[in-house]
Structure formats: C-alpha cells, structure tokens
Amino acid sequence: MKKPFCLFTIICMGLSLLIFNGVFAEGSTNSGAVLEVSIWDNNQLDGLSQIIDDWSAKTGVKVNINVITWVEYWTLLEAGASGGEMPDVFWMHINEAQKYMRAEKLLNLTKYIAADDSIDLENYYEGIVSIYSLDGKQYALPKDHDTIALIYNKAIFDRYGVAYPNDSWTWEDYAAAAAKITEAGKADRVFGTAMNTNDGQDGWYNLIYGWGGKLISEDNTRSGMDDPNTIAAMTWLAENLIPVMPEQKLMAETDPDVMFLSELLGMMLQGSWMVNTFYTAENASDFAWAQIPYHDANGNGQCDEGERVTMYNGLGWAVAADTQYPDEAYSLIAALSTEEGQQKQAELGVTMAAYKGCSDAFLSAFDGMDISPFLTVEDNGTLIQHPASRYTTAWEGGFTTGLIPAWQNPERMADVCVEMAQMMNNVLATE
C-alpha cells in the first residue's frame, strides 16, 4: 500500500488493560503503561480511533497515536530500530517486513496468538498472514488487504464525448479512451491518464502480470524484468500509454493523484486504500470506479482466467521486540484484528478487512460512491501478491529512477527493462 496524503498528528486517549494468560481481559490494569502507536495514513485515524475507543471502555492505559508521512515514517522507524526507541505498536509493510523480522526487531507474537481464542490465523487472507511470518514465527497480525481498480472523472469523459469505462474494457480500450481525452484536452492541458515510474502496485505491476510476466522469481533469487512477457507488457505501455500521459518531468513534480483531484486527468489506476481521499474531495460526485482492465491475450473478446490481474497487499500490526509493555501492546493489536475489530474497520470505511468475509461492509461506507469494483475483481480477476524480498525497497527505489529514461524515451523501454533486471539481480545477490 502507498501512502495517501498525511500530516503529523498525536492523539492521546485513556485505555485500561486486563491480563489473562498474557492477553488482556476485563478486570486488571497496568496504569503505568503508555503505548506509542505509529501509522502513516491520516485518513484512517478517525476510524481506528473509534475502534480503540470501544476497547478503551475496559481500559486505563494511555495511548499516543502518531500519524507520520510515509517517507518520515520509515526514516524514524529505522532510526528507532538502531537506537532502541521504536514505537510500541506500528504498521508493517511487505516492503520492509523481511528486514525487520530478520533483524529481530519485531516481537514474536506466536505464543500470544496460541493463548488467544479471539485470533485464528486461518480466518485471514493467507497471503497477508504469510507476509509477516518467518521460520514458523508470526511477527504481525493482519490489518487489512487491498486491490486495484480504475477511477475516472465523469465530467471529463462527458466534456470530450468519450464513453465511460466499464468492466468489459481491455487495456486497448483504456489506451484508446486515454488517447481521445489527451487529444481533445490539449487546450485545457488535460490528459487521458498518468502512471509514474514509482506507481508499481497501483500501476504497471498489474500490466506485467496480466501479460504473463513477473517481477521476481518464485524463490526471490532472480529478477523477472528481463522475462520476455514482462518486456512485452512494458513495451506495450511505452507504445500505448506513455504517449497519452503528462511528460515524466511533470509527473515527478506533481503526483498523479494530485493531478486527478485537480481535474487534469481523465482516469487512472488506484488502490482501495485511497477511496476515502477521493470520496471526501470537493468534486467527488464526478468520480466513479470500474474494474481494472484486462489483457485479452487470446483475442477471443472475453476475460479469461489470468487476463484481469490486480496486485494485492496488506498491512500488519506489529509490536517492537523491546517494548516495555508486550502484553498491553499485543492486547491492542488483537482488538484491532479480531473479527469484531475488522468488521468495524470495514463499516467505518477505514480499509478493506484482512479478516475473510468482513470487507462487504466496506462497500456501504461511502454513500453515493460505488466502490464494488475493488471486491468484484476478487471474483472476476486474478489476485497477485505484491512481490517482495529482503531488500524490496532497494530495487523498488531503483525502478523509480532507473525507469525514467524509458518514460522520457519510450523506444528505450526494452533495453531499460534489461538494465532494471541487472539492478535487481545485484540487490538480490546480497540477500
């Protein structure tokens, strides 16, 4: 999951803690405990606070919730890991999980889960559980899961006489509509779509796997960027999408999300974690969602298995290995991860749930905006777990800068993909 727009916020609230077999229960307290909790999405703060408030009726321990920007979050967490001052509870991401688990900076939750009747890992999306496990040990509780969909601006489509996206759209349909908008919108500096070099999960990763390519081998030892299918997907993007996007320099200066909200883009791909940002926008009534397009590989005019691909990911609630309050911290994340907590999270529109069967409530949290494509794609498409290795951030960061020559000169895409494969292989060789 990428960061939405965040600001630094601290909220203090009273909590009361109860311990039973290492898991808190009503009746006992540790009034001296103060838990520091760090997250990076201000859009989720209100909903999460409500869930914690429900739990706080049974508690009396102070909690400070710190909302930090995406970049600052990882800088501060790494500094804390090195200096021994990590927050007690925090979000963990697939890109960083391997590093923190292998460095033993996360509390091993296995014994807590075994003693907790409210948590059964079989009830969660398996992929989200496995992200945060290593050598048979569980280092985070599943927080959520996400998928990718197409968001479009109806007013822009209407202005330029372009038919709205629908669930039968192929990537060719997407490119054709983007081209019409870009051509018709020249005077207004409106573009059909945008996809930056760092838009992996909510961008070109989906094309790669839809074309049968891959980013990394199953054993995480080799890059898939030089796979023929990967190169075919990226070459198609270079030939059909980059020409109808803003120039790369402009996208680097102004995030595509901002451009879309400013009515400078007709459509784009985006993740379910961003729904609230668009729902609360001033012009939200102009926005609508459709399923991510598919690649009609066999040309039969219908979407077959493996042709509509959405990346999926999920965050985990983690606890610092050296926290002074391991029991208290586990109790807090367990309350957020139980079926009750996950159902409440979905109902409040925080995010889709990691707990199976709870995400339906997410659909009704945004009155007037149909976000069903995020869930229907799970039945009508193929979910591919966000690829990761020990040093994911190193090679993903390499994409951000290394792909720029291809975005600036699309004819170079095949060669740049081979270069990115070598960059990845160099990183993977150190793991």
C-alpha positions in Angstrom: 0.0 0.0 0.0 1.2 3.5 -0.9 0.8 6.5 1.3 -2.1 8.9 0.9 -1.6 12.5 1.9 -0.7 12.6 5.6 0.2 15.0 8.4 1.7 14.6 11.8 -0.9 14.1 14.5 -0.8 13.0 18.1 -3.9 11.9 19.9 -3.9 10.8 23.5 -6.6 8.7 24.9 -7.2 6.7 28.0 -7.0 2.9 27.9 -7.4 0.2 30.7 -5.6 -3.1 30.4 -6.5 -6.6 31.6 -4.3 -9.5 31.5 -5.3 -13.1 31.3 -2.7 -15.7 30.2 -0.7 -12.9 28.6 -3.8 -11.5 26.8 -5.7 -8.6 28.3 -9.1 -9.2 29.7 -11.6 -7.1 31.7 -10.7 -6.5 35.3 -7.0 -5.9 35.7 -5.0 -2.8 34.8 -1.4 -1.5 34.4 -1.9 2.2 34.9 1.8 2.9 34.4 1.8 1.7 30.8 2.0 4.3 28.0 1.8 2.9 24.4 3.2 4.8 21.5 1.5 3.9 18.2 2.7 4.9 14.8 0.8 4.9 11.5 1.2 6.9 8.2 -2.4 7.5 6.9 -4.3 10.4 8.5 -7.4 9.2 6.6 -7.6 6.2 8.8 -7.2 8.0 12.1 -10.8 8.7 12.9 -12.0 5.2 12.2 -9.2 3.5 14.1 -9.7 5.8 17.0 -13.3 4.8 17.2 -12.3 1.1 17.4 -9.8 1.9 20.1 -12.4 3.9 21.9 -14.7 0.8 22.1 -11.8 -1.1 23.6 -10.9 1.8 25.9 -14.1 1.4 27.9 -12.4 -1.6 29.5 -9.0 0.1 30.0 -7.0 2.9 31.6 -3.6 3.0 30.0 -2.5 6.0 27.9 -2.0 5.6 24.2 -0.3 8.2 21.9 -1.2 7.7 18.2 1.4 9.3 15.9 0.4 9.9 12.2 3.6 10.4 10.2 4.2 10.9 6.5 5.2 7.8 4.5 8.8 8.9 4.0 9.3 10.1 7.5 7.7 7.0 8.9 10.3 4.6 7.6 13.2 7.0 8.4 12.0 7.3 12.0 11.3 3.6 12.4 14.8 2.7 11.1 16.4 5.2 13.5 14.4 3.8 16.3 15.4 0.3 15.5 19.1 1.3 15.5 18.7 3.4 18.7 16.4 1.2 20.6 13.5 3.6 20.7 10.9 2.2 18.4 7.2 2.9 19.0 5.5 0.1 20.9 2.9 -0.6 18.1 3.2 0.2 14.5 2.2 -0.7 10.9 4.4 -3.1 9.0 4.6 -3.2 5.2 5.6 -6.1 2.9 8.5 -4.0 1.5 10.1 -3.8 5.0 8.9 -6.9 6.8 11.7 -9.2 5.8 14.4 -6.7 7.0 12.8 -6.1 10.4 11.8 -9.7 11.1 15.3 -11.0 10.2 16.9 -8.3 12.4 14.6 -9.5 15.3 13.2 -6.0 15.7 9.6 -7.2 15.9 8.0 -9.1 18.8 7.4 -12.7 18.1 3.6 -13.0 18.6 3.4 -16.8 18.2 2.8 -17.5 21.9 0.3 -14.7 22.3 -1.7 -15.9 19.3 -1.7 -19.5 20.7 -3.1 -18.3 24.0 -5.7 -16.0 22.4 -9.1 -17.6 21.5 -10.1 -14.4 19.6 -7.4 -14.8 16.9 -7.3 -17.7 14.5 -4.9 -17.1 11.6 -7.0 -19.4 9.4 -9.6 -16.7 9.2 -7.4 -14.2 7.4 -6.2 -14.0 3.8 -3.4 -16.5 3.7 -1.1 -14.2 1.8 -1.4 -11.4 4.4 -0.5 -13.8 7.2 2.5 -15.2 5.3 3.9 -11.8 4.6 4.6 -11.4 8.3 5.8 -14.8 9.2 9.3 -16.2 9.2 10.6 -19.6 10.2 7.3 -20.6 11.7 7.0 -17.4 13.8 4.3 -14.7 13.4 5.6 -11.2 13.7 2.4 -9.1 12.9 -1.3 -9.5 13.0 -3.1 -8.9 9.6 -4.6 -5.4 9.5 -6.2 -5.2 6.0 -6.0 -6.2 2.4 -6.3 -4.1 -0.8 -6.9 -4.4 -4.5 -6.6 -2.1 -7.5 -9.4 -0.5 -9.6 -9.9 2.2 -12.3 -11.1 5.6 -11.1 -12.4 8.1 -13.7 -13.8 11.6 -13.9 -17.3 11.5 -15.5 -17.2 15.3 -16.1 -14.1 15.0 -18.3 -15.4 12.0 -20.2 -18.6 13.9 -20.8 -16.8 17.1 -21.9 -14.8 15.3 -24.5 -17.5 12.9 -25.6 -15.8 9.7 -24.5 -17.7 6.6 -23.3 -17.3 5.8 -19.6 -15.1 2.8 -18.7 -16.9 -0.4 -18.0 -16.0 -3.9 -16.7 -15.6 -5.2 -20.2 -12.7 -2.9 -21.0 -9.4 -4.3 -22.2 -6.2 -2.4 -21.9 -6.6 -1.5 -25.6 -9.9 0.2 -24.7 -8.2 2.0 -21.8 -5.5 3.3 -24.1 -7.9 4.3 -26.8 -10.0 6.4 -24.4 -6.9 7.9 -22.9 -5.8 9.0 -26.4 -9.1 10.6 -27.2 -9.1 12.6 -23.9 -5.5 13.7 -24.4 -6.1 14.9 -27.9 -9.4 16.6 -27.1 -8.0 18.1 -23.9 -4.8 19.7 -25.4 -6.1 23.3 -24.9 -7.0 22.6 -21.3 -3.8 20.6 -20.5 -6.0 17.6 -19.6 -4.5 14.1 -20.2 -6.2 10.8 -20.5 -4.2 9.0 -17.8 -1.0 9.0 -15.8 1.3 6.3 -14.4 4.6 7.3 -12.8 7.7 5.2 -12.5 7.0 4.5 -8.8 3.4 3.5 -9.5 4.1 -0.2 -9.2 1.4 -1.8 -7.2 -1.2 0.6 -8.4 0.2 0.8 -11.9 2.5 -1.1 -14.2 2.9 -4.2 -12.0 -0.6 -5.1 -13.0 0.2 -5.0 -16.7 3.3 -7.2 -16.2 1.4 -10.0 -14.6 -1.6 -9.5 -16.9 0.8 -10.2 -19.8 2.1 -13.3 -18.1 5.3 -11.7 -16.9 6.8 -11.4 -13.4 8.9 -9.1 -11.4 10.8 -11.6 -9.4 11.3 -15.4 -9.5 9.3 -17.6 -7.0 12.5 -18.2 -5.0 13.3 -14.5 -4.9 16.8 -15.1 -6.4 16.3 -13.6 -9.9 14.6 -10.6 -11.4 11.8 -11.1 -13.8 12.2 -7.7 -15.5 14.0 -9.3 -18.5 11.4 -12.0 -18.9 10.0 -11.8 -22.5 6.4 -11.4 -21.2 7.5 -8.6 -18.9 9.3 -6.8 -21.6 6.2 -7.3 -23.9 4.0 -5.7 -21.2 6.3 -2.8 -20.6 6.8 -2.2 -24.3 3.1 -2.1 -24.8 2.9 0.5 -22.0 5.6 2.5 -23.7 3.9 2.5 -27.1 0.3 3.0 -25.9 0.1 4.7 -22.6 3.2 6.9 -22.1 2.4 9.0 -25.2 -1.0 9.9 -23.7 0.4 10.8 -20.3 1.8 14.0 -19.0 5.6 14.2 -19.6 7.6 12.4 -17.0 9.1 15.6 -15.5 5.6 16.9 -14.8 4.5 13.7 -13.1 7.7 13.8 -11.0 6.8 17.3 -9.8 3.1 16.7 -9.4 1.8 13.3 -8.2 -0.8 11.8 -10.5 -3.2 11.7 -7.5 -3.0 15.4 -7.2 -3.4 15.8 -11.0 -6.5 13.7 -10.9 -8.0 15.6 -8.0 -7.2 18.8 -9.9 -9.3 17.6 -12.9 -6.2 17.3 -15.1 -6.6 13.5 -15.7 -9.5 11.6 -17.2 -8.7 8.3 -15.4 -6.0 6.3 -13.5 -5.5 3.2 -11.5 -5.6 3.4 -7.8 -5.8 1.2 -4.7 -8.6 0.7 -2.3 -6.6 2.4 0.4 -7.2 5.7 -1.4 -11.0 5.6 -1.6 -11.5 8.0 1.3 -9.3 10.6 -0.3 -11.4 10.7 -3.4 -14.7 10.3 -1.5 -14.0 13.4 0.5 -12.8 15.5 -2.4 -14.8 18.7 -3.3 -15.6 17.2 -6.7 -16.2 13.7 -5.5 -19.6 13.5 -7.3 -17.6 13.5 -10.6 -15.7 10.3 -9.7 -16.6 6.7 -10.4 -14.9 3.3 -10.3 -14.6 0.4 -12.7 -12.7 -2.9 -12.6 -9.1 -2.8 -13.7 -8.9 -3.6 -17.5 -7.8 -6.9 -18.7 -5.3 -8.2 -21.4 -7.2 -10.2 -24.0 -4.2 -12.5 -24.6 -6.0 -15.0 -26.8 -8.1 -12.4 -28.6 -11.4 -14.1 -28.0 -13.1 -10.9 -26.8 -13.7 -12.1 -23.3 -11.9 -12.0 -20.0 -10.4 -15.4 -19.2 -8.6 -16.6 -16.1 -5.3 -14.8 -15.6 -6.1 -11.9 -18.0 -7.5 -9.5 -15.5 -4.9 -9.0 -12.8 -4.9 -6.9 -9.7 -2.0 -6.7 -7.3 -2.9 -7.1 -3.6 -1.2 -6.4 -0.4 -2.0 -5.9 3.2 -0.5 -4.2 6.3 0.2 -5.8 9.6 0.0 -4.6 13.2 3.5 -5.2 14.7 5.0 -4.7 18.1 8.5 -3.6 18.9 10.6 -6.5 20.2 12.0 -4.4 23.0 8.7 -2.8 24.1 8.3 -2.3 27.9 4.7 -3.4 27.5 4.4 -6.5 25.3 1.2 -7.8 26.9 -0.5 -4.4 26.6 0.7 -3.9 23.0 -0.5 -7.4 21.9 -3.9 -6.7 23.5 -4.2 -3.5 21.5 -3.4 -5.1 18.1 -5.5 -8.1 18.9 -8.5 -5.9 19.5 -7.9 -4.3 16.1 -7.5 -7.7 14.3 -10.4 -9.7 15.8 -13.5 -10.3 13.6 -15.3 -7.6 15.6 -12.5 -5.1 15.1 -12.1 -6.0 11.4 -15.9 -5.7 10.8 -15.9 -2.3 12.5 -12.9 -1.2 10.4 -14.8 -2.0 7.2 -18.0 -0.4 8.4 -16.2 2.8 9.2 -14.6 2.9 5.8 -11.1 2.7 7.2 -9.9 0.0 4.8 -10.9 -3.4 3.4 -10.5 -6.1 6.1 -7.8 -8.8 6.3 -10.4 -11.0 8.0 -12.3 -13.1 5.4 -15.9 -12.1 4.9 -15.7 -8.7 6.6 -15.0 -6.5 3.6 -18.6 -6.4 2.3 -19.3 -3.8 4.9 -16.6 -1.6 3.2 -18.9 -1.2 0.2 -21.6 0.6 2.1 -19.3 3.0 4.0 -19.2 5.5 1.1 -22.7 6.7 0.4 -23.2 7.8 -3.2 -20.0 6.2 -4.4 -20.0 2.7 -5.8 -16.7 1.0 -4.9 -17.7 -2.5 -5.6 -15.0 -3.0 -8.3 -12.5 -3.5 -5.6 -14.3 -6.6 -4.4 -15.8 -7.9 -7.6 -12.3 -8.1 -9.1 -11.6 -10.8 -6.5 -14.1 -13.0 -8.2 -13.6 -11.8 -11.7 -9.8 -11.4 -11.8 -6.6 -12.9 -10.6 -5.0 -11.6 -7.4 -1.2 -11.4 -7.4 0.5 -10.8 -4.1 2.8 -7.8 -4.1 6.3 -9.2 -4.8 8.9 -8.7 -2.1 12.3 -9.8 -0.9 14.5 -8.9 2.0 15.5 -5.6 0.4 12.4 -4.7 -1.6 12.8 -1.0 -1.0 16.3 -1.1 -2.7 15.1 -2.5 -6.0 11.8 -0.6 -6.0 13.7 2.6 -5.4 15.8 1.6 -8.3 12.7 1.4 -10.5 11.7 5.0 -9.5 14.9 6.5 -11.0 16.0 3.7 -13.4 12.8 3.7 -15.5 12.9 7.4 -16.1 14.9 7.1 -19.4 12.1 4.8 -20.7 9.4 7.2 -19.6 11.3 10.0 -21.4 12.2 8.0 -24.4 9.6 5.1 -24.8 11.6 3.5 -27.6 14.2 2.6 -25.0 11.8 0.6 -22.8 13.1 -2.9 -23.7 16.7 -2.0 -23.0 15.8 -0.3 -19.8 13.9 -3.4 -18.6 17.1 -5.4 -19.1 19.0 -2.8 -17.1 16.4 -3.0 -14.3 16.8 -6.7 -14.2 20.5 -6.4 -13.7 19.9 -3.8 -11.0 17.5 -6.2 -9.2 19.9 -9.1 -9.5 22.6 -7.1 -7.9 20.4 -6.4 -5.0 19.1 -9.9 -4.7 22.6 -11.3 -4.7 23.2 -9.5 -1.4 20.2 -11.1 0.4 
